């Protein structure tokens, strides 16, 4: 669907850069696009493709199972037990910030695009008050389906501004 620049499904708004028609024209192959936009326009959260991919990739595994994806935003796909040859139950939703926040913060703090191998984090100490404040975000008490934009937790960078790079 392209790189998402704005994602506000509760307002039926999502914007991706990328042009599937142009990509098809330039590559000479069929391209299917606008999954996210189409899902959001129908009241969905805009992430219909990953759960189907997870289902296909885990079809031979024992169910129930869950797939955790820690990307810029973290999400989980729950695949319920398949019974009587029917399709299994699928529930998927964003669980909270993923790598985007730490990558943005590390870039700002030391000019590196990531905390390579988690070296900084392993050397630091958890500040429980700040963590509890971040976990108090209303997103965590919402029931699924729910989704985030990578910038929904942008305030977190300000809340850790007094900590050392490692912490």
MARBA-704739 format. One record per residue (C-alpha): residue number from 1; z, y, x. Coordinates in nm, 2 decimals, decimal comma, always signed. Each point is the difference from the previous one (the first is absolute). Layout:
REM residues N
+------+--------+--------+--------+
! pafi !      Z !      Y !      X !
+------+--------+--------+--------+
!  NUM !      Z !      Y !      X !
...
+------+--------+--------+--------+
***
This chain:
REM residues 167
+------+--------+--------+--------+
! pafi !      Z !      Y !      X !
+------+--------+--------+--------+
!    1 !  +0,00 !  +0,00 !  +0,00 !
!    2 !  +0,01 !  +0,23 !  +0,30 !
!    3 !  +0,29 !  +0,19 !  +0,16 !
!    4 !  +0,23 !  +0,14 !  -0,27 !
!    5 !  +0,08 !  +0,37 !  +0,04 !
!    6 !  +0,19 !  +0,06 !  -0,33 !
!    7 !  +0,16 !  -0,27 !  -0,22 !
!    8 !  +0,18 !  +0,11 !  -0,31 !
!    9 !  -0,06 !  -0,29 !  -0,25 !
!   10 !  +0,26 !  +0,14 !  -0,25 !
!   11 !  -0,24 !  +0,30 !  -0,03 !
!   12 !  -0,31 !  -0,23 !  -0,01 !
!   13 !  -0,10 !  +0,15 !  +0,33 !
!   14 !  -0,12 !  -0,17 !  +0,32 !
!   15 !  -0,24 !  +0,13 !  +0,26 !
!   16 !  -0,16 !  -0,20 !  +0,27 !
!   17 !  -0,24 !  +0,10 !  +0,27 !
!   18 !  -0,30 !  -0,22 !  +0,04 !
!   19 !  -0,32 !  -0,05 !  -0,19 !
!   20 !  -0,08 !  -0,36 !  -0,10 !
!   21 !  -0,36 !  +0,10 !  -0,12 !
!   22 !  -0,07 !  +0,16 !  +0,34 !
!   23 !  +0,15 !  -0,29 !  +0,18 !
!   24 !  -0,23 !  -0,24 !  -0,19 !
!   25 !  -0,30 !  +0,21 !  +0,06 !
!   26 !  +0,06 !  +0,03 !  +0,38 !
!   27 !  +0,10 !  -0,36 !  +0,05 !
!   28 !  -0,25 !  -0,16 !  -0,23 !
!   29 !  +0,26 !  -0,22 !  -0,16 !
!   30 !  +0,18 !  -0,01 !  -0,33 !
!   31 !  +0,32 !  +0,20 !  -0,01 !
!   32 !  +0,25 !  -0,02 !  -0,28 !
!   33 !  +0,23 !  +0,31 !  -0,02 !
!   34 !  +0,23 !  +0,22 !  -0,21 !
!   35 !  +0,26 !  -0,28 !  -0,06 !
!   36 !  +0,29 !  +0,24 !  +0,03 !
!   37 !  -0,15 !  +0,28 !  -0,20 !
!   38 !  -0,11 !  -0,24 !  -0,28 !
!   39 !  +0,35 !  -0,16 !  -0,02 !
!   40 !  +0,18 !  +0,34 !  +0,00 !
!   41 !  -0,24 !  +0,14 !  -0,27 !
!   42 !  +0,11 !  -0,29 !  -0,22 !
!   43 !  +0,38 !  +0,06 !  +0,05 !
!   44 !  +0,05 !  -0,23 !  +0,30 !
!   45 !  +0,16 !  +0,07 !  +0,33 !
!   46 !  -0,33 !  -0,02 !  +0,20 !
!   47 !  +0,05 !  -0,30 !  +0,22 !
!   48 !  -0,17 !  -0,29 !  -0,18 !
!   49 !  -0,17 !  -0,15 !  +0,30 !
!   50 !  +0,28 !  -0,11 !  +0,23 !
!   51 !  +0,17 !  -0,23 !  -0,24 !
!   52 !  -0,32 !  -0,19 !  -0,07 !
!   53 !  -0,06 !  -0,03 !  +0,37 !
!   54 !  +0,36 !  -0,13 !  +0,05 !
!   55 !  -0,06 !  -0,25 !  -0,28 !
!   56 !  -0,32 !  -0,13 !  +0,16 !
!   57 !  +0,16 !  -0,02 !  +0,35 !
!   58 !  +0,31 !  -0,19 !  -0,13 !
!   59 !  -0,17 !  -0,22 !  -0,26 !
!   60 !  +0,08 !  -0,32 !  +0,19 !
!   61 !  +0,37 !  +0,09 !  +0,07 !
!   62 !  +0,29 !  -0,10 !  -0,22 !
!   63 !  +0,09 !  +0,25 !  -0,27 !
!   64 !  +0,19 !  +0,21 !  -0,08 !
!   65 !  -0,04 !  +0,21 !  +0,30 !
!   66 !  +0,00 !  +0,37 !  +0,11 !
!   67 !  -0,23 !  +0,18 !  +0,24 !
!   68 !  +0,14 !  +0,31 !  +0,17 !
!   69 !  -0,25 !  +0,25 !  +0,14 !
!   70 !  +0,15 !  +0,27 !  +0,23 !
!   71 !  -0,28 !  +0,25 !  +0,04 !
!   72 !  +0,02 !  +0,38 !  -0,03 !
!   73 !  +0,18 !  -0,08 !  -0,33 !
!   74 !  +0,17 !  -0,34 !  -0,05 !
!   75 !  -0,08 !  -0,22 !  -0,29 !
!   76 !  +0,07 !  -0,34 !  -0,13 !
!   77 !  -0,20 !  -0,25 !  -0,20 !
!   78 !  +0,20 !  -0,26 !  -0,20 !
!   79 !  -0,20 !  -0,31 !  -0,09 !
!   80 !  +0,18 !  -0,21 !  -0,26 !
!   81 !  -0,03 !  -0,38 !  -0,04 !
!   82 !  -0,33 !  -0,12 !  -0,12 !
!   83 !  +0,04 !  -0,25 !  -0,28 !
!   84 !  -0,24 !  -0,21 !  -0,21 !
!   85 !  -0,31 !  +0,13 !  +0,19 !
!   86 !  +0,07 !  +0,35 !  -0,12 !
!   87 !  -0,03 !  +0,31 !  +0,22 !
!   88 !  +0,34 !  +0,08 !  +0,16 !
!   89 !  +0,20 !  +0,30 !  -0,10 !
!   90 !  -0,06 !  +0,30 !  +0,24 !
!   91 !  +0,21 !  +0,31 !  +0,04 !
!   92 !  -0,07 !  +0,25 !  +0,27 !
!   93 !  +0,14 !  +0,34 !  +0,08 !
!   94 !  +0,09 !  +0,24 !  +0,28 !
!   95 !  +0,35 !  -0,05 !  +0,13 !
!   96 !  +0,04 !  +0,31 !  +0,21 !
!   97 !  -0,12 !  +0,18 !  +0,31 !
!   98 !  -0,15 !  -0,22 !  +0,27 !
!   99 !  -0,13 !  +0,09 !  +0,35 !
!  100 !  -0,14 !  +0,35 !  -0,10 !
!  101 !  +0,34 !  +0,18 !  +0,02 !
!  102 !  +0,10 !  -0,14 !  +0,33 !
!  103 !  -0,34 !  +0,05 !  +0,15 !
!  104 !  -0,01 !  +0,36 !  -0,13 !
!  105 !  +0,35 !  +0,07 !  +0,14 !
!  106 !  -0,07 !  -0,16 !  +0,34 !
!  107 !  -0,32 !  +0,19 !  +0,03 !
!  108 !  +0,18 !  +0,33 !  -0,07 !
!  109 !  +0,30 !  -0,08 !  +0,22 !
!  110 !  -0,16 !  -0,15 !  +0,31 !
!  111 !  -0,37 !  +0,03 !  -0,05 !
!  112 !  -0,06 !  -0,38 !  -0,03 !
!  113 !  -0,17 !  -0,13 !  -0,31 !
!  114 !  +0,26 !  -0,28 !  -0,05 !
!  115 !  +0,32 !  -0,16 !  +0,11 !
!  116 !  -0,17 !  -0,26 !  +0,21 !
!  117 !  +0,17 !  -0,34 !  -0,04 !
!  118 !  +0,29 !  +0,18 !  -0,17 !
!  119 !  +0,15 !  +0,09 !  +0,34 !
!  120 !  +0,14 !  +0,33 !  -0,12 !
!  121 !  +0,15 !  -0,14 !  -0,31 !
!  122 !  +0,16 !  -0,29 !  +0,19 !
!  123 !  +0,17 !  +0,25 !  +0,24 !
!  124 !  +0,13 !  +0,22 !  -0,29 !
!  125 !  +0,30 !  -0,01 !  -0,23 !
!  126 !  -0,02 !  +0,01 !  -0,38 !
!  127 !  +0,14 !  +0,30 !  -0,18 !
!  128 !  +0,13 !  -0,15 !  -0,32 !
!  129 !  +0,05 !  +0,33 !  -0,18 !
!  130 !  -0,36 !  +0,10 !  +0,05 !
!  131 !  -0,13 !  -0,35 !  -0,09 !
!  132 !  +0,21 !  +0,00 !  -0,32 !
!  133 !  -0,13 !  +0,35 !  -0,09 !
!  134 !  -0,36 !  -0,12 !  +0,04 !
!  135 !  +0,07 !  -0,32 !  -0,20 !
!  136 !  +0,13 !  +0,23 !  -0,28 !
!  137 !  -0,36 !  +0,10 !  -0,08 !
!  138 !  -0,08 !  -0,06 !  -0,37 !
!  139 !  -0,31 !  -0,21 !  +0,10 !
!  140 !  +0,23 !  -0,30 !  +0,09 !
!  141 !  +0,16 !  -0,02 !  -0,34 !
!  142 !  -0,33 !  +0,01 !  -0,19 !
!  143 !  -0,13 !  -0,33 !  -0,14 !
!  144 !  -0,34 !  -0,13 !  +0,11 !
!  145 !  -0,28 !  +0,05 !  -0,02 !
!  146 !  +0,04 !  +0,30 !  +0,23 !
!  147 !  -0,19 !  +0,15 !  +0,29 !
!  148 !  +0,04 !  +0,27 !  +0,26 !
!  149 !  -0,21 !  +0,25 !  +0,20 !
!  150 !  +0,07 !  -0,01 !  +0,37 !
!  151 !  +0,14 !  +0,36 !  -0,03 !
!  152 !  +0,25 !  -0,08 !  -0,28 !
!  153 !  +0,28 !  -0,04 !  +0,26 !
!  154 !  -0,12 !  +0,28 !  +0,23 !
!  155 !  +0,34 !  +0,17 !  -0,04 !
!  156 !  +0,15 !  -0,29 !  +0,20 !
!  157 !  -0,13 !  +0,16 !  +0,32 !
!  158 !  +0,22 !  +0,30 !  -0,07 !
!  159 !  +0,30 !  -0,21 !  -0,07 !
!  160 !  -0,01 !  -0,16 !  +0,34 !
!  161 !  -0,09 !  +0,31 !  +0,20 !
!  162 !  +0,35 !  +0,02 !  +0,16 !
!  163 !  -0,01 !  -0,36 !  +0,13 !
!  164 !  -0,11 !  -0,11 !  +0,35 !
!  165 !  -0,35 !  -0,15 !  +0,02 !
!  166 !  +0,15 !  -0,35 !  +0,03 !
!  167 !  +0,23 !  +0,05 !  -0,30 !
+------+--------+--------+--------+
***
